[in-house]
Amino acid sequence: MFRTTLKLCSALLLSAATLGTAHADTYPSRPIKVISPFPAGGATDVLTRILAERMGKDLNQSLIVENKAGAGTSIGAAYVSRENPDGYTILMATNSTLVTNRFLYKELPYDPDSFAPIGMVGIGPLVLLSTPKQAFNSVADVVSYAKQNPGKLTFATFGPGTSSHLAGELFKEQAGIDILHVPFKGATQALPAVVSGDVDLFFDMVATGMPQADAGKVKVFGITSPTRLASQSKLPTLAEQGYPKFDMTAWFSFVAPKGTPPEVLARLQTSLTNALKDEAVRKKLLDMGIDPRSGTAEELVAKIKDEQPLVSQLIKQANIVLQ
């Protein structure tokens, strides 16, 4: 009886291993859906499409990008968390998706821990923009006006809990000013509001903000990283302008629904790493102001763990609570 049971267990284990190997050998056998949690045309969407195209070549299969924007990436994240964990739906996740939202909202339509990490994609600073309709010529001008007119200035963001929101809150805290948060679904909606003067300030990604600044449609006063960006070396940091501890960046990663087979995650991770090593891809990311990362799950897991206490503290200090 014992030998029969042992043989049966061995057969089942062998069968499972064989099926897993077979799945890895045949994956992907159809197009992969990639969810971008921001509107089309924004920096996150452009980044997603660059990587999807390159990864598709490596996987010999199409990666189709779909935009599901809103609620600080919660709409797209919730959608992916409910999908089958088979590797055919993945998410471009940001720091708001995996870290900030868990501290910001009383209730979320998804669990930030309900994802399997694929890999870290990149990190990019933001730039402080101002509407040309305000007579600001520097960060000092912005702060001086805000102190003389508390609550009058407004700042646009990609949405609640996003990197642009946290950058605004950090700016408020370090400058000791009161400015009003106006959330949008992404840069493609926020930027026109700043250009028109409907909103005064905006912490935007380099890829979308700098072309508008170069065209004279918005003013740009500084960058949120602790050191200057190589592609924008003339642009001073906020740290250089009186706020030495100012450090706020956006980061990007790929994740899949929890329960996705390890061999499928490994296949996706290898494809992502190959894409991030591609010189043409790296140049595109660097031109966007995004520093390409390793593409590994280990770096992503470490980033999530390291950033949680910092973000939690900022949200508590700023007393931000969303329903």
N, C-alpha and C positions, 0 to 999 in steps of 0.2 A: 504493500500500500504506500509506504513511504517513498520507495523508489519510483512508483508510478506518479505520485504527486510531484516529486522532484523533476522527473522527466517533463511533466506537463508545464511546470513553472519555467523550466529552461527553454522549452519550445515557445512559450508565450513571450519570454524576454527576447529570444532570438527573432521572433516574428515582429515585435515592436521595434527592435533595432533595425531590422531589414526595412520596415515601413518608413522609419525615420530617414534612413539612408536614401531610400527610393524617393521620398518627398524632397530631400535636399537635391538629389540629382535632377529632378524634373522641375524644380522651382526656379524661376517663375514660368508657368505655362500659359499665363494670360496677363493682360495689362495690370499694372499696380496703380492704385489710386493714392495720390498724395494730397493731403488736405493742408491748405494754407489758411491760417485763422485770421487773415487780414484781407482787405479788398485787393483786387487786381491793380497792378501798377505801382504799388508801394514797394519799399525796400525788401521786406520779408518775402513778398510775392516774387519779385525779380530774382532774389537769391534762391528761392525754392525752384524756380523754373530752370535756372542755370544748372543746378545740381541734378535735377530730374532728367534733364537732357543727357548729361554726361553719364549718369548712372544707368540710364536706359541702354546706352551703347555697351556698357560693361555687362549688363544682365541680359542683353539681347532681347529686350522686351520694352514696351512703352510704359513710361511713368506719366500718368495723366494728372495734372494739377487741377484741383477744384478749390475755389475760394468759399469759405464759410466764416464770414467775419462777424465780429461783435462781441460785446460783454467781456472785453479784455482777454480775448482768445478763448473764452469759455464755451462759446457755441461750437467752434471747430473741435475743441478738445473733447467735449461731451459726445459729439458725433463719433469720433474715432474710438472712444472708450467703449462704445456699444457695439462696434463692429466685430465680426468674427476674427479671432486671433490666428489668422492663416497667412499673414504676410502680404495680403493684397490690399490693405488699407493702412497707410502710415501717416504720421503727423509731423509737420514742421513745428516744433515746440519752442517757445521762447522762455526767458526767465519768468515772465508773468505766469505762463502756463504751469510750470513745474515748481515754482517757488512762491512768488508773490501772492497769487490768488488764494493760497491756503491760509494766509494770515489776514487777507483783506476782506474776504466775504464771510458772512455768518453762515451762509449755505452756498454750496457749489453744485452744479448739475453733473459733476464728475469728481472722481477722486484723483488728486495729483499723483498718488502712488499707484494708480491703476494702469501704468504703462510699463512696457519693457524697453529699456534703453537700447537704441541702435548705435548712436554715436554723436559726439560733439562736433559741431560744424564750424562755428566762428564767433568772434567777439568784435563788437564795433561801438565806438563812442557816438555821442550825439552832439549836435551843434545848437547853440542858443540863437534863435532867430527872433526878429522883431518886425512888426508891420512898419512899412516906410511912412505911414501916416502919423507915427509918433516921432517926436524930435529927439530920439535917443541916438547917441553916437558911441556909446560904450556901456559896459556892464555897470559902471559907476553911475551913469545917467539913469539907468533902469532902477537901480536900488534907491537912488536919491528921490526919484519921483514916487516910487512905491511907498517910501517912508513918509513922504509928505501927503500921500493920498491913499491911505490904507484901504484895501478892499476894492479899489477902483480898477486896477489892472487885471487882465484876464490872461490865462495861459491855456493853450490848446494841447491835447494829448491824443495818442493813438487809441486811448480808452482807459478805463479805470484799471489800475494795477500794472499797466505797461511800463516799460522803461522810461518813456517820456513823462509819465505821471510821477514816477518816483524821482526823476531828475528835477521836476518842478517842486516837489515837496522838499527835496534836499536843498534846493536853492532857497526856498522860503525859510527853512530852518537856519541855514548858515548865514544868510544875509539879514535875518531878523525882519522879514517883510511879510505882508499879508496880500496875496494875489489869489484870484478866483479860478478854480479848475473848471475847464469846459471840455468834456470828453467827446471824442469823435470815434468813428469806427476804424480809422487809419489815417495815414499821411495824405492820401489822395482826397480826403474830405477836409482835413485840418488845414492843409497848406492854402487852399483858396480863401479860407476864412481869415488867415493871417495876411495874405496879400491884399485882400479887400479892406482890411482894418476892422473886421467884425470881432477879431480876437487880437490881443496885443502881442503875445509872446508864444513861442513854441520850441520845445526841445525835440528836434527831428533827427533822423538818420542822415548821415553825410550824403548818401546816394540820392536822396530826394531833396534835401535842403540846400545843398551847395549849388546845384544848377539854377535854382531860383535866386540865390544870393548873387551868383555870377551874372545873372541877367538883370540884376538891379530891382527885382520884384520884392525882395525882403532884405533886411539888414542882418548881418551875422556878427556876433560879438565874441564867441568863444566856443571851445570844445570841452566835453565833459570828462575826458580821460586825464590821468595825472601827468601824461607826457604828450607832446605834440604828435600829430599824425603825419607820417612820412609824405603821404599824398597831399596834405594840406599844411605844409611846414610853416607857412606864414601866419596861420591861424593860432592865436595864443590860447592856452588852456584857461579855464576858470581858476585853476589852482594858482596860475601866475598872476591873476588879477585880484588877489586879496582873499582867496578861499583855498588855502593850501591843502585842505582835507577833502576837497571836492573830487569824487571819483564815482562816476555812474556810467555803466556801459550796458548795451543790449547784447544778449547772447542767444545763439540759435542751435538747435539740435534736431535730430530725427528720433522719434519714438514710435512704438507699435503697441497695439492692445496687449495687456498682460495675458500671458498664456501662449503667446506666439512661440512656435517651436524653436529651440536654441539653434538648430542648424539653419533655419530660415533667417534668424537674426544675424547669424554669422555671415551668411551670404550677403545680406544687405549692408552689414558693417564693412565687409571687404570692398564692396562696390563703392561705398561712401569714401573710404580711405583712398581708393584709387582715384576717385574724382578730385579729392582735395590735394592729391599729389600732382595732378595734371597742371602744367604750367599755364595753359590758357585759362583754365578755371581759376587758378590762384590769382592771375593778373586781374581778372574780372572782379573778384572779391576785393582785392586790395584797392582797385579803382573805386569801389563802392565804399571804401573806408572800413572794410571788415577784414579782420585778421584771421586767416584760415587756421583751424585747429587740427587735432589729430584724427578726428573721425572715429575715435574709440569710445566704447561704452564706459570704460573705466574713468576717463576724463570727465564725462558727463555726470556720472554718479558722484564723483568727488566735488564737482562744481555745485551740484544741488545741495550736497551736505554742507559745504563751506559757506554758501551764501545765505542759508536759512536764518542763522542768528542775526546777521547784519540787516537783512530785510525786515525781520520781525521787530528789531529795535527801532528802525526808521519809522515803520508804520505805527508803532505804539507812541513814539515821540510826536509824530504828526497827528495822532489821534484820528486816523482814517479808518472808518468802518462803513462797509457797504452791505446792503441787503442782498 
